[in-house]
Amino acid sequence: MHWDNEYKQQKHVWGKGPSELAVFTVDFFKQHPLPAETPRIIDLGCGYGRDVFYMAQNMRCSILGIDKSPEAIRMAEDGRPKKSKSEIKFERQDFLALPTGNKYDAVFTSNIYHLLRPDERIKFREIINSILNPRGMLFMSVMSVRDPQHYGIGTPVAGESNSFVDKVYLHLCAEEELREDFGFLSFKELQENPYDEPRANGETHHHMIWLLAGEKSS
Ligand SMILES: C[S@@+](CC[C@H](N)C(=O)[O-])C[C@H]1O[C@@H](n2cnc3c(N)ncnc32)[C@H](O)[C@@H]1O
């Protein structure tokens, strides 16, 4: 599996610091706290847990990170802080097969949506909608069609706009598409942000991502 190999070869490939989305999410909650005293948060595709640790350290919450890569979950368990004001759990799980019985005050998902094929994107949205509590929040980052590192790189996918296969399948998103796909949410923020991503192998990637915060109606 691609991600398992990536983690085995490059270890903490994006470093141990938080993603842009995790910083944005913690800042958002400082300004707009959730009503629950200890909000329940799930990180879909948590990788080795860098954002779970950042959120757990910077806000009181109960947070579950899930990822289908065994190596990611092993690294996440190894990186767990000895003490935390938040409850932290990791599970190896496919988010497209996530049971929808458990509900969350916030769903967090960093740099996942652009990896999903059209039918998987539909399923992903259905799962998010069904696991969010009323007034629950989605925090999501996804590559923009203006991403300089990946747009137009690799083989275009027949019958799809803005999708390419290079090392992996990538579908880059435009604003109108996100507003339509996530129409079940009330958008609180939708920002397009450039950032530089230093990687474990010494390269720096240059990206343009959307940062989305949306609230499910009650
Ligand atoms: C680009 S990485 C992002 C990791 C993490 N969110 C971060 O920013 O550090 C994508 C992650 O999604 C995970 N993933 C991909 N498809 C998945 C699925 N169907 N269920 C669970 N995890 C998945 C991969 O194993 C990988 O760890």
The ligand as an ORCA input file, in Angstrom:
! r2SCAN-3c Opt
* xyz 0 1
  C      -1.810     12.570      2.562
  S      -1.865     11.489      3.940
  C      -2.462     12.641      5.180
  C      -2.174     12.195      6.589
  C      -2.568     13.182      7.695
  N      -3.937     13.647      7.555
  C      -1.607     14.351      7.771
  O      -1.906     15.421      7.199
  O      -0.540     14.194      8.401
  C      -3.275     10.486      3.599
  C      -3.604      9.456      4.662
  O      -4.913      8.906      4.399
  C      -4.884      7.531      4.707
  N      -6.014      6.908      3.980
  C      -6.212      6.881      2.632
  N      -7.364      6.225      2.349
  C      -7.893      5.847      3.530
  C      -9.090      5.143      3.906
  N      -9.951      4.708      2.973
  N      -9.342      4.953      5.217
  C      -8.462      5.390      6.180
  N      -7.313      6.051      5.882
  C      -7.038      6.285      4.582
  C      -3.514      7.076      4.265
  O      -3.134      5.857      4.883
  C      -2.655      8.271      4.698
  O      -2.164      8.098      6.018
*
